[in-house]
Amino acid sequence: MTDRLLMRHLAVAVLLKVLVLALLWWLFVRDGRVTVDGPAAAQHLAAPAPAAPTTSGAR
């Protein structure tokens, strides 16, 4: 297989993958909307981290 033919096959494969991803996004993701409440998000991000679970040394 020549380099030119290989390059063409790879370009076609990448183009097809991009088209499939765009189609899947168009069908399933495009209309999805997430509403974000600013104060609630800020409160969630500013909340202290939960305490790490402690393990006993006995087995």
Backbone as CSV, one residue per row, in Angstrom:
resi,resn,N_x,N_y,N_z,CA_x,CA_y,CA_z,C_x,C_y,C_z
1,MET,0.858,-1.176,0.000,0.000,0.000,0.000,0.902,1.235,0.000
2,THR,0.627,2.130,-0.852,1.452,3.332,-0.930,1.073,4.303,0.179
3,ASP,1.969,5.223,0.420,1.708,6.221,1.458,0.491,7.068,1.117
4,ARG,0.332,7.384,-0.141,-0.792,8.220,-0.562,-2.120,7.492,-0.346
5,LEU,-2.149,6.207,-0.662,-3.374,5.430,-0.481,-3.692,5.267,1.005
6,LEU,-2.657,5.020,1.790,-2.858,4.906,3.239,-3.391,6.207,3.818
7,MET,-2.827,7.324,3.375,-3.282,8.623,3.862,-4.745,8.854,3.500
8,ARG,-5.138,8.476,2.319,-6.529,8.651,1.902,-7.461,7.783,2.742
9,HIS,-7.065,6.531,2.997,-7.896,5.638,3.814,-8.038,6.183,5.238
10,LEU,-6.950,6.669,5.793,-7.018,7.226,7.149,-7.874,8.485,7.188
11,ALA,-7.756,9.328,6.183,-8.562,10.549,6.139,-10.044,10.214,6.026
12,VAL,-10.384,9.225,5.221,-11.785,8.813,5.084,-12.297,8.243,6.404
13,ALA,-11.484,7.430,7.072,-11.903,6.836,8.343,-12.135,7.917,9.393
14,VAL,-11.246,8.881,9.492,-11.400,9.965,10.472,-12.621,10.815,10.131
15,LEU,-12.809,11.124,8.858,-13.963,11.906,8.442,-15.273,11.188,8.776
16,LEU,-15.333,9.880,8.532,-16.540,9.121,8.865,-16.803,9.132,10.375
17,LYS,-15.754,8.991,11.153,-15.924,9.003,12.615,-16.437,10.360,13.099
18,VAL,-15.900,11.429,12.542,-16.360,12.766,12.924,-17.821,12.951,12.529
19,LEU,-18.190,12.479,11.353,-19.585,12.592,10.919,-20.521,11.787,11.818
20,VAL,-20.105,10.591,12.216,-20.934,9.773,13.113,-21.072,10.451,14.470
21,LEU,-19.970,10.998,14.999,-20.051,11.705,16.283,-20.968,12.920,16.185
22,ALA,-20.875,13.659,15.090,-21.740,14.825,14.905,-23.202,14.398,14.812
23,LEU,-23.470,13.313,14.124,-24.847,12.813,14.016,-25.383,12.378,15.376
24,LEU,-24.575,11.662,16.140,-25.010,11.231,17.475,-25.270,12.434,18.376
25,TRP,-24.394,13.443,18.309,-24.623,14.647,19.106,-25.917,15.321,18.669
26,TRP,-26.121,15.423,17.368,-27.312,16.082,16.836,-28.584,15.365,17.294
27,LEU,-28.547,14.031,17.324,-29.736,13.261,17.687,-30.007,13.231,19.187
28,PHE,-28.960,13.182,20.018,-29.180,12.895,21.434,-28.781,14.007,22.399
29,VAL,-27.897,14.904,22.028,-27.350,15.854,22.987,-27.807,17.276,22.737
30,ARG,-28.020,17.627,21.511,-28.237,19.025,21.126,-29.356,19.701,21.897
31,ASP,-30.438,18.999,22.204,-31.570,19.623,22.885,-31.472,19.541,24.408
32,GLY,-30.464,18.875,24.904,-30.316,18.742,26.352,-29.863,20.057,26.965
33,ARG,-30.581,20.531,27.925,-30.233,21.775,28.607,-30.159,21.508,30.105
34,VAL,-29.206,22.138,30.743,-29.055,22.008,32.185,-29.142,23.409,32.764
35,THR,-30.095,23.599,33.657,-30.201,24.898,34.311,-29.310,24.883,35.558
36,VAL,-28.599,25.956,35.742,-27.671,26.047,36.867,-28.113,27.195,37.758
37,ASP,-28.327,26.873,39.020,-28.652,27.881,40.014,-27.330,28.356,40.620
38,GLY,-26.949,29.570,40.316,-25.660,30.101,40.745,-25.403,30.013,42.232
39,PRO,-26.315,30.513,43.074,-26.070,30.436,44.519,-25.967,28.990,45.030
40,ALA,-26.786,28.090,44.503,-26.719,26.696,44.952,-25.395,26.059,44.526
41,ALA,-24.927,26.375,43.331,-23.646,25.836,42.867,-22.501,26.375,43.715
42,ALA,-22.537,27.654,44.041,-21.493,28.246,44.869,-21.482,27.620,46.260
43,GLN,-22.672,27.387,46.804,-22.751,26.771,48.128,-22.206,25.347,48.084
44,HIS,-22.506,24.628,47.025,-22.026,23.254,46.882,-20.508,23.228,46.761
45,LEU,-19.941,24.150,45.983,-18.499,24.175,45.791,-17.765,24.651,47.035
46,ALA,-18.397,25.468,47.843,-17.757,25.993,49.041,-17.949,25.085,50.249
47,ALA,-18.754,24.037,50.127,-19.020,23.144,51.259,-17.747,22.395,51.636
48,PRO,-17.556,22.136,52.904,-16.365,21.388,53.327,-16.435,19.945,52.825
49,ALA,-15.268,19.386,52.579,-15.198,18.004,52.102,-15.621,17.065,53.222
50,PRO,-16.286,15.965,52.874,-16.666,15.000,53.916,-15.421,14.353,54.514
51,ALA,-15.528,13.959,55.752,-14.406,13.334,56.450,-14.093,11.999,55.803
52,ALA,-12.808,11.686,55.721,-12.388,10.402,55.153,-12.754,9.295,56.124
53,PRO,-13.218,8.164,55.597,-13.582,7.064,56.491,-12.326,6.515,57.171
54,THR,-12.490,6.167,58.430,-11.347,5.606,59.165,-11.461,4.095,59.140
55,THR,-10.317,3.469,59.099,-10.307,2.005,59.097,-9.615,1.537,60.369
56,SER,-10.102,0.446,60.886,-9.466,-0.099,62.093,-8.276,-0.958,61.647
57,GLY,-7.264,-0.998,62.477,-6.054,-1.750,62.148,-6.237,-3.252,62.295
58,ALA,-7.293,-3.709,62.976,-7.511,-5.140,63.201,-8.103,-5.789,61.969
59,ARG,-7.614,-6.993,61.696,-8.180,-7.753,60.556,-8.653,-9.086,61.002
